[in-house]
Amino acid sequence: FNTSLANYMCGMFSYCENLTSLDLSNFDTKGVTDMNSMFSFCSSLKYLNIDNFDTRLVNNMALMFSHDTKLERLNMTSFDTHNCDFFNLMFEGCINLLVIVNQVKCENLIMWIPEYVDKEIINTFFIN
């Protein structure tokens, strides 16, 4: 569906407890400012493709993946979090997760990733 005019995606998939896989690689997120709790409490979610998310305008990512206990891998290399101020509990309870993040575009996010979440940090301006 068309998300090109969306500004708020708060809780969009929150509490979708039977959801196991979700491919949002075609979501247009360039106008979105709030992703608070977007995928929180999706307790069966194992695969989530957000590879092409444009997060340059997002100010709030608090609780975004909170308690997605089966989620295994998040490629967040497209994320740019320079305008984001709220990361509180973004990965709370994500005990099986590997986050792949670009340090150049997400320097302010990295400190919010809990120790129990594995992370792969890439240090490049351009990712092929």
C-alpha positions as CSV (number, residue, x, y, z in Angstrom):
1,F,0.0,0.0,0.0
2,N,1.0,3.6,-0.5
3,T,2.8,5.2,2.5
4,S,4.2,8.2,0.7
5,L,2.1,10.7,2.6
6,A,2.5,9.1,6.0
7,N,4.0,11.1,8.9
8,Y,3.2,8.9,11.8
9,M,3.8,5.1,12.0
10,C,3.5,4.9,15.7
11,G,2.3,1.4,16.8
12,M,1.6,0.5,13.2
13,F,2.3,-3.2,13.7
14,S,2.4,-3.2,17.5
15,Y,1.1,-6.3,19.2
16,C,0.8,-8.3,16.0
17,E,1.6,-11.3,18.0
18,N,1.1,-13.9,15.2
19,L,3.1,-12.0,12.6
20,T,6.3,-14.1,11.8
21,S,7.7,-12.3,8.7
22,L,7.3,-8.9,7.3
23,D,8.9,-7.3,4.2
24,L,8.6,-3.5,4.2
25,S,11.5,-2.9,1.7
26,N,9.0,-1.0,-0.5
27,F,7.6,1.3,2.3
28,D,8.1,5.0,1.5
29,T,9.1,6.4,4.9
30,K,10.8,9.7,3.7
31,G,8.1,11.9,5.3
32,V,7.8,9.9,8.6
33,T,8.6,11.7,11.8
34,D,7.5,9.2,14.5
35,M,8.1,5.5,14.6
36,N,7.5,5.0,18.3
37,S,6.4,1.4,19.1
38,M,6.1,0.6,15.4
39,F,6.9,-3.1,15.8
40,S,6.8,-3.5,19.6
41,F,5.5,-6.7,21.1
42,C,5.5,-8.7,17.9
43,S,6.5,-11.7,19.9
44,S,6.5,-14.1,16.9
45,L,8.3,-11.8,14.5
46,K,11.5,-13.5,13.3
47,Y,12.2,-11.8,10.0
48,L,11.8,-8.1,9.3
49,N,13.0,-6.3,6.1
50,I,13.4,-2.6,6.7
51,D,16.5,-2.4,4.5
52,N,15.3,0.7,2.6
53,F,13.8,2.8,5.4
54,D,14.5,6.5,5.1
55,T,14.6,7.8,8.7
56,R,16.2,11.2,8.1
57,L,13.1,13.0,9.5
58,V,12.3,10.6,12.3
59,N,12.4,12.2,15.8
60,N,11.1,9.3,17.9
61,M,12.1,5.6,17.7
62,A,11.4,4.8,21.3
63,L,10.2,1.2,21.9
64,M,10.4,0.6,18.1
65,F,11.3,-3.1,18.4
66,S,10.6,-3.6,22.1
67,H,10.0,-7.2,23.2
68,D,10.4,-8.7,19.7
69,T,11.9,-11.7,21.4
70,K,12.3,-13.9,18.3
71,L,13.6,-11.2,16.0
72,E,17.1,-12.4,14.8
73,R,18.5,-9.8,12.5
74,L,17.9,-6.1,11.6
75,N,19.8,-4.5,8.7
76,M,19.6,-0.8,9.7
77,T,22.3,0.4,7.4
78,S,19.8,2.7,5.6
79,F,18.9,4.4,8.8
80,D,20.0,8.0,9.5
81,T,19.3,9.0,13.1
82,H,20.8,12.5,13.2
83,N,17.4,14.1,13.8
84,C,16.2,11.5,16.3
85,D,16.1,12.4,20.0
86,F,14.2,9.4,21.4
87,F,15.6,5.9,21.4
88,N,14.3,4.8,24.9
89,L,13.9,1.0,25.2
90,M,14.1,0.7,21.4
91,F,15.6,-2.8,21.6
92,E,14.2,-3.8,25.1
93,G,13.9,-7.5,25.4
94,C,15.3,-8.3,21.9
95,I,17.4,-11.2,23.3
96,N,18.1,-13.0,20.0
97,L,18.9,-9.9,17.9
98,L,21.8,-8.9,15.7
99,V,21.7,-5.2,14.6
100,I,23.7,-4.0,11.7
101,V,24.1,-0.3,11.8
102,N,26.2,2.4,10.1
103,Q,28.1,4.3,12.7
104,V,28.5,7.4,10.4
105,K,24.7,7.8,10.1
106,C,23.7,6.5,13.5
107,E,26.3,7.6,16.0
108,N,23.6,8.8,18.4
109,L,21.7,5.4,18.2
110,I,24.6,3.1,19.0
111,M,24.8,3.9,22.7
112,W,21.1,2.9,23.1
113,I,21.7,-0.7,21.9
114,P,21.7,-2.9,25.1
115,E,24.7,-5.1,25.8
116,Y,22.6,-8.3,25.3
117,V,21.9,-7.3,21.7
118,D,24.6,-8.2,19.2
119,K,25.8,-5.5,16.9
120,E,27.8,-5.2,13.8
121,I,28.9,-1.6,13.2
122,I,29.9,-0.5,9.8
123,N,32.0,2.7,9.4
124,T,31.3,3.9,5.9
125,F,29.6,6.8,4.2
126,F,28.3,4.6,1.3
127,I,27.1,1.1,1.5
128,N,26.8,-1.0,-1.7
